[in-house]
Amino acid sequence: MNRPPGGPRTSVPVQPGTWLTLTTKKPFIPKGTPMPLEAGLLEILACPACHAPLREENATEETPELVCEGASCGLAYPVRDDIPVLLVDEARRPA
């Protein structure tokens, strides 16, 4: 049986002689569009300084942050390109 270009992982037979090509392209999202963090990820993340839970907050639309819920801590960690930067040196101190 001849397979179309792309190999067995990208094409599947639909009927004899006919193949369906699968694509894994992500939808187009304009650069700079804020993306919410996955709920499951937010549940397992903790403040590196005090190990308290973090909550998602948008200081401005361009700069989302994860804010520590610890009473004595309250550090705000930046989220850059949809990646939380959980470094104490990069965190913003509470006002």
C-alpha positions, -999 to 999 in steps of 0.1 A, spaced: 0 0 0 15 34 -10 15 61 16 13 98 7 43 120 16 45 128 53 47 93 67 23 72 87 19 96 116 5 125 96 -18 105 72 -44 79 79 -63 57 54 -100 67 50 -108 41 23 -87 21 -1 -67 46 -21 -78 76 -1 -58 92 27 -67 119 52 -38 141 62 -38 153 99 -23 186 108 -11 197 142 -10 234 135 -19 257 164 -46 284 159 -32 318 151 -30 340 182 -16 375 177 17 382 196 11 399 229 -24 385 234 -26 375 271 -34 338 276 -48 326 309 -27 300 327 -41 265 327 -61 259 359 -43 226 366 -9 244 364 -20 272 387 -31 246 413 4 231 415 24 263 414 36 278 447 55 309 458 92 300 457 98 322 488 72 310 512 55 281 494 20 297 496 -5 293 467 -4 318 438 -33 336 422 -35 351 387 -38 389 385 -35 414 357 -16 445 369 -21 459 334 -33 441 303 2 437 290 18 424 323 0 396 339 13 384 373 11 356 397 6 370 432 15 351 464 -14 346 487 8 344 518 0 370 544 37 379 551 49 376 515 27 389 488 53 389 460 41 394 425 58 372 398 57 383 362 43 361 334 63 367 302 53 351 269 28 329 288 56 315 311 56 323 348 89 337 359 91 323 395 124 339 405 124 359 437 149 383 422 124 390 394 94 394 417 78 428 425 76 436 462 41 445 476 34 482 479 
